[in-house]
Amino acid sequence: MKIQTYKNHIRFYPPHHFVYYPILTAFIISSIYFTITEQEKLIWAFISVGFIFLFCLAFMLRQHYALTLQNRIVRLELRYRYFTLSGKRFEEFEYKLTDDQIFALRFAPDDELLPLVEYALKNSLTGSAIKKAIVHWKADYNRV
């Protein structure tokens, strides 16, 4: 597996991103084309709306279920790591950090985590700025 860094940490699921979505997009485009060019515009309009609905629904559900669970796991992991390293509860100030900041902190190795949390709190760093501040990237190969 390729070494994970800031530049390549986004993952794709090929059947979904490179098969399902392109095929559904082709169906949407062709049904819109037929809506414009064919005599029976109403039926093609309904078909187009149906394909657009399927596209949106598939995207929302896929993202929602996977990310909701993963976000919860990332929070728990960060709480555990912070407590293990500092002996203090992360929950005491977790509310001061945005989701984006918390999710970015997961890439920090143990020796960089505590100073980076303090630095992020003091300077209100964005998630992207936190990721860029990490010297030794701790890869997350399991995120969907």
C-alpha positions, 0 to 999 in steps of 0.5 A: 500500500502506498504511504499516506500523506496530506496530498493522497489521503482521500480515498475512492471506492471504484465501483461506486465512484467510477462505475455507478455514478458515471452510468447514472450520470449517463442515464441522467444526461440521455434522459434529459436529452430525450426530454428535449428532443422527443415528442413524449416530453412528459414521460422523459421528464419523469424519467429524468427526475427519477434518475436525478433522485436516485443519484442524490439519494445514493450519494447522500445515503452512502456518505451519511451512514459511513461518515456518521459512524466513522466520525464517532469512531474518530472522536472516541479514538482521539479521546482515548489517545489524548487521555492515554498521553496526558492523563486528562479528559479530552471532553473537557475542551472538545467543544472548543474544537470544530469537527474539521479540527478534531478529524484533522488531529487524528493524523498526528502521531502521539508525540505531536498530538498534545502540542498540536491540540494546544496550538490548534486551540490557541490559534484557531487553526483550520483542519487543513492547517492542522494537517499541514502542521503535522511533521510525521503523518500518521496514516489512516488507511481505513477511512471510507 
